[in-house]
Amino acid sequence: MESWFEIGFILGAVQGLTEFLPVSSTGHLIIVGDLLGFVGPKASTFEVAIQLGSILAVVVLYWRRFMGLLFPARFTAPAAGPRPFAGLRGIGLLFLTTLPPSILGLLLHAHIKALFTPASVAAALTVGALLMLLVEHRCKKHPAVLFTLDEMTPKLALGIGCCQCLALWPGFSRSASTIMGGMLLGAKRGLAAEYSFIAAVPLMVAATGYDLLKTWTLFSSADLPLFATGMVFSFLFAFAAIKTFIALVGRLTLRPFAYYRLALAPLVYLFLS
């Protein structure tokens, strides 16, 4: 097995690059971890914990949005149209999005851990890819009607939250489920992608905190360098990935990501399961 620095760097880079793309960071971490021989309960928890680096990247890039949630009068300009995505309204919308997957995740935590296998990931990659192609086909015939975060509604936020439950299946992708859910409910692809970044923060903080609380006894102070390395590189690569994806999202559909998933799935099943 590689050194702790190599494992932290490789898995941190994989996490950061894939967390906010609709290809499943968890699935890629399971695949790469299996290739590195870094498997077991400790590896599963590490793969969840380094998401904190990716979360921090979102907070840094969208700091004004998050400050607007806490201090709307200071960081939010008066809106001429819809009420802004800020203050209690913004917090409430994020709560509605976070609620369904949080409840289901708590109820099915042990069962979800059992799905952290290459075979399960291969199946999730395939199912997610097929759904992405179906969503793109449907939305081509039904143009978007919502274009900015300020146009978010409780119905849209809750609907996206229900769709995010699919991401509890490792390999499906939280980003893919959020973007697909938003598009099906009338959001422009760019809005759905941006909301997927912001909505990831409370959900990932809750999931990471709960997982660490359940498994902290597996680790010792000797594991701190591994965690620190993974989180630092997860932050750096997530920062770059978000900036790149936002720049491309207006020109790309979900189809290239779906084709990538369909190509990857049989390789995972044949060589890693």
C-alpha positions as CSV (number, residue, x, y, z in Angstrom):
1,M,0.0,0.0,0.0
2,E,1.2,3.5,-0.7
3,S,2.3,6.0,2.0
4,W,-0.2,8.1,3.9
5,F,0.8,11.1,1.9
6,E,0.2,9.3,-1.4
7,I,-3.1,8.0,-0.3
8,G,-4.2,11.4,1.1
9,F,-3.1,13.2,-2.1
10,I,-4.7,10.7,-4.6
11,L,-8.0,10.3,-2.7
12,G,-8.1,14.0,-1.9
13,A,-7.6,14.9,-5.6
14,V,-10.3,12.3,-6.7
15,Q,-12.7,13.6,-4.1
16,G,-12.2,17.3,-5.1
17,L,-12.4,16.7,-8.8
18,T,-15.5,14.5,-8.7
19,E,-17.6,15.8,-5.8
20,F,-19.4,18.5,-7.8
21,L,-19.5,16.8,-11.2
22,P,-22.4,14.4,-11.9
23,V,-20.1,11.3,-11.9
24,S,-20.2,10.4,-8.2
25,S,-17.2,11.2,-5.9
26,T,-18.1,8.3,-3.5
27,G,-18.1,5.9,-6.4
28,H,-14.7,7.0,-7.7
29,L,-13.3,7.0,-4.1
30,I,-14.4,3.4,-3.7
31,I,-12.9,2.4,-7.1
32,V,-9.6,4.2,-6.4
33,G,-9.5,3.0,-2.8
34,D,-9.9,-0.6,-4.0
35,L,-7.1,-0.1,-6.5
36,L,-4.8,1.3,-3.8
37,G,-5.7,-1.5,-1.4
38,F,-7.2,1.1,1.0
39,V,-10.4,-0.6,2.0
40,G,-12.4,-1.4,5.2
41,P,-14.4,0.6,7.8
42,K,-11.5,3.1,8.3
43,A,-11.2,3.8,4.6
44,S,-15.0,4.3,4.2
45,T,-15.0,6.9,7.0
46,F,-11.9,8.6,5.6
47,E,-13.6,8.9,2.2
48,V,-16.6,10.6,3.9
49,A,-14.4,12.8,6.1
50,I,-12.3,14.4,3.3
51,Q,-15.6,15.8,1.9
52,L,-15.0,18.6,4.4
53,G,-12.3,20.0,2.1
54,S,-14.7,20.1,-0.8
55,I,-17.3,21.8,1.5
56,L,-14.8,24.5,2.4
57,A,-14.2,25.2,-1.3
58,V,-17.9,25.9,-1.8
59,V,-18.0,28.2,1.2
60,V,-15.0,30.1,-0.1
61,L,-16.4,30.5,-3.6
62,Y,-19.9,31.4,-2.5
63,W,-19.0,33.2,0.7
64,R,-21.3,36.1,-0.1
65,R,-24.3,33.8,-0.6
66,F,-23.6,32.1,2.7
67,M,-23.1,35.4,4.5
68,G,-26.4,36.6,3.0
69,L,-28.1,33.6,4.7
70,L,-26.8,34.8,8.1
71,F,-26.7,38.6,7.6
72,P,-29.2,39.3,4.8
73,A,-29.5,43.1,5.4
74,R,-25.7,43.5,5.0
75,F,-24.9,41.1,2.1
76,T,-28.0,41.0,0.0
77,A,-29.1,43.8,-2.4
78,P,-32.8,44.7,-2.4
79,A,-34.6,42.6,-5.0
80,A,-37.0,44.2,-7.4
81,G,-38.7,40.9,-8.3
82,P,-38.7,37.7,-6.2
83,R,-37.7,37.6,-2.6
84,P,-33.9,36.9,-2.5
85,F,-32.3,33.6,-1.6
86,A,-31.1,35.0,1.7
87,G,-31.9,35.1,5.4
88,L,-34.6,32.8,6.9
89,R,-36.1,32.2,3.4
90,G,-32.8,30.9,2.1
91,I,-32.2,28.8,5.2
92,G,-35.7,27.4,5.0
93,L,-35.2,26.4,1.4
94,L,-31.9,24.6,2.2
95,F,-33.6,22.9,5.1
96,L,-36.3,21.5,2.8
97,T,-33.7,20.2,0.4
98,T,-31.7,18.6,3.2
99,L,-34.5,17.1,5.1
100,P,-35.5,14.0,2.9
101,P,-32.0,12.6,2.4
102,S,-31.0,13.3,6.0
103,I,-34.0,11.4,7.4
104,L,-33.5,8.5,4.9
105,G,-29.8,8.5,5.5
106,L,-30.3,8.2,9.3
107,L,-32.8,5.3,8.9
108,L,-30.6,3.4,6.4
109,H,-27.1,4.2,7.5
110,A,-26.0,0.6,8.1
111,H,-27.5,-0.5,4.8
112,I,-25.9,2.3,2.9
113,K,-22.5,1.3,4.3
114,A,-23.0,-2.2,2.9
115,L,-23.4,-0.7,-0.6
116,F,-19.8,0.6,-0.6
117,T,-18.7,-2.0,-3.1
118,P,-17.4,-1.9,-6.7
119,A,-20.4,-4.0,-7.9
120,S,-22.9,-1.7,-6.3
121,V,-21.1,1.4,-7.7
122,A,-21.1,-0.1,-11.2
123,A,-24.9,-0.5,-11.0
124,A,-25.4,3.0,-9.6
125,L,-23.2,4.5,-12.4
126,T,-25.3,2.8,-15.0
127,V,-28.7,3.6,-13.6
128,G,-27.7,7.2,-13.0
129,A,-26.4,7.6,-16.5
130,L,-29.6,6.2,-18.1
131,L,-31.7,8.6,-16.0
132,M,-29.4,11.5,-17.0
133,L,-30.1,10.7,-20.7
134,L,-33.8,10.5,-20.1
135,V,-33.8,13.8,-18.2
136,E,-32.0,15.6,-21.0
137,H,-34.4,14.2,-23.6
138,R,-37.4,15.3,-21.6
139,C,-36.1,18.8,-20.8
140,K,-35.2,19.4,-24.4
141,K,-39.0,19.4,-25.0
142,H,-39.9,21.4,-21.9
143,P,-37.8,24.6,-21.6
144,A,-36.8,25.9,-18.1
145,V,-38.9,28.5,-16.4
146,L,-36.6,29.2,-13.4
147,F,-33.2,30.9,-13.9
148,T,-31.8,32.3,-10.7
149,L,-31.5,31.3,-7.1
150,D,-33.9,34.1,-6.1
151,E,-36.6,32.3,-8.0
152,M,-36.2,29.1,-5.9
153,T,-39.5,28.0,-4.4
154,P,-40.3,25.7,-1.4
155,K,-41.8,23.1,-3.9
156,L,-38.6,23.1,-6.0
157,A,-36.4,22.9,-2.9
158,L,-38.3,20.0,-1.4
159,G,-38.5,18.2,-4.8
160,I,-34.8,18.4,-5.2
161,G,-34.4,17.1,-1.7
162,C,-36.5,14.0,-2.6
163,C,-34.4,13.5,-5.7
164,Q,-31.2,13.7,-3.6
165,C,-32.3,10.5,-1.8
166,L,-31.1,8.6,-4.9
167,A,-27.5,9.8,-4.0
168,L,-27.6,7.7,-0.9
169,W,-26.8,4.8,-3.3
170,P,-22.9,5.1,-3.6
171,G,-22.1,5.7,-7.2
172,F,-25.3,7.5,-8.1
173,S,-23.9,11.1,-7.4
174,R,-25.4,13.8,-5.2
175,S,-24.6,16.4,-7.8
176,A,-26.4,14.4,-10.6
177,S,-29.5,13.8,-8.5
178,T,-29.7,17.5,-7.6
179,I,-29.2,18.7,-11.1
180,M,-31.6,16.2,-12.6
181,G,-34.2,17.0,-10.0
182,G,-33.9,20.7,-10.6
183,M,-34.2,20.4,-14.3
184,L,-37.2,18.1,-14.1
185,L,-38.9,20.7,-11.9
186,G,-38.3,23.6,-14.3
187,A,-34.9,25.0,-13.3
188,K,-32.3,25.9,-15.9
189,R,-29.3,23.6,-15.9
190,G,-27.0,26.4,-14.6
191,L,-29.3,27.2,-11.7
192,A,-29.6,23.5,-10.9
193,A,-25.8,23.1,-10.9
194,E,-25.3,26.2,-8.7
195,Y,-27.9,25.1,-6.3
196,S,-26.3,21.7,-6.1
197,F,-23.1,23.3,-4.9
198,I,-24.8,25.4,-2.2
199,A,-27.2,22.7,-1.1
200,A,-24.3,20.3,-0.7
201,V,-22.9,22.2,2.3
202,P,-25.5,21.5,5.0
203,L,-26.1,17.9,3.7
204,M,-22.4,17.0,3.6
205,V,-21.7,18.6,7.0
206,A,-24.6,16.6,8.5
207,A,-23.5,13.3,6.8
208,T,-19.8,13.8,7.6
209,G,-20.5,14.8,11.2
210,Y,-22.8,11.8,11.8
211,D,-20.4,9.4,10.2
212,L,-17.4,10.6,12.2
213,L,-19.5,10.5,15.4
214,K,-20.3,6.9,14.8
215,T,-16.7,5.8,13.8
216,W,-14.3,8.1,15.6
217,T,-13.0,5.2,17.8
218,L,-11.4,3.7,14.6
219,F,-8.8,6.5,14.5
220,S,-5.9,7.7,16.5
221,S,-3.7,10.8,16.4
222,A,-1.4,8.9,14.0
223,D,-4.1,9.2,11.4
224,L,-4.2,13.0,11.5
225,P,-1.6,13.6,8.8
226,L,-3.6,11.4,6.4
227,F,-6.8,13.3,7.1
228,A,-5.1,16.7,6.8
229,T,-3.5,15.8,3.5
230,G,-6.8,14.4,2.1
231,M,-8.8,17.5,3.1
232,V,-6.2,20.0,1.8
233,F,-6.0,18.4,-1.7
234,S,-9.8,17.9,-1.7
235,F,-10.2,21.6,-1.1
236,L,-7.7,22.6,-3.9
237,F,-9.1,20.3,-6.5
238,A,-12.7,21.0,-5.6
239,F,-12.1,24.7,-6.0
240,A,-10.7,24.2,-9.5
241,A,-13.4,21.8,-10.5
242,I,-16.3,24.1,-9.4
243,K,-14.8,27.1,-11.3
244,T,-14.3,24.9,-14.4
245,F,-17.8,23.3,-14.3
246,I,-19.6,26.7,-13.8
247,A,-17.7,28.0,-16.8
248,L,-18.8,25.0,-18.9
249,V,-22.3,24.3,-17.6
250,G,-23.9,26.7,-20.1
251,R,-22.4,24.9,-23.0
252,L,-22.5,21.3,-21.8
253,T,-25.5,19.0,-21.3
254,L,-25.4,16.0,-19.0
255,R,-24.9,13.6,-21.9
256,P,-21.0,13.6,-21.8
257,F,-21.1,12.7,-18.1
258,A,-23.7,10.0,-18.8
259,Y,-21.5,8.4,-21.6
260,Y,-18.5,8.5,-19.3
261,R,-20.4,6.7,-16.6
262,L,-21.7,4.1,-19.0
263,A,-18.1,3.4,-20.2
264,L,-16.8,3.2,-16.7
265,A,-19.5,1.0,-15.1
266,P,-18.6,-2.3,-17.0
267,L,-14.9,-1.8,-16.3
268,V,-15.6,-1.4,-12.6
269,Y,-17.8,-4.5,-12.6
270,L,-15.4,-6.7,-14.6
271,F,-12.1,-5.8,-13.0
272,L,-12.9,-4.7,-9.4
273,S,-16.0,-6.6,-8.2
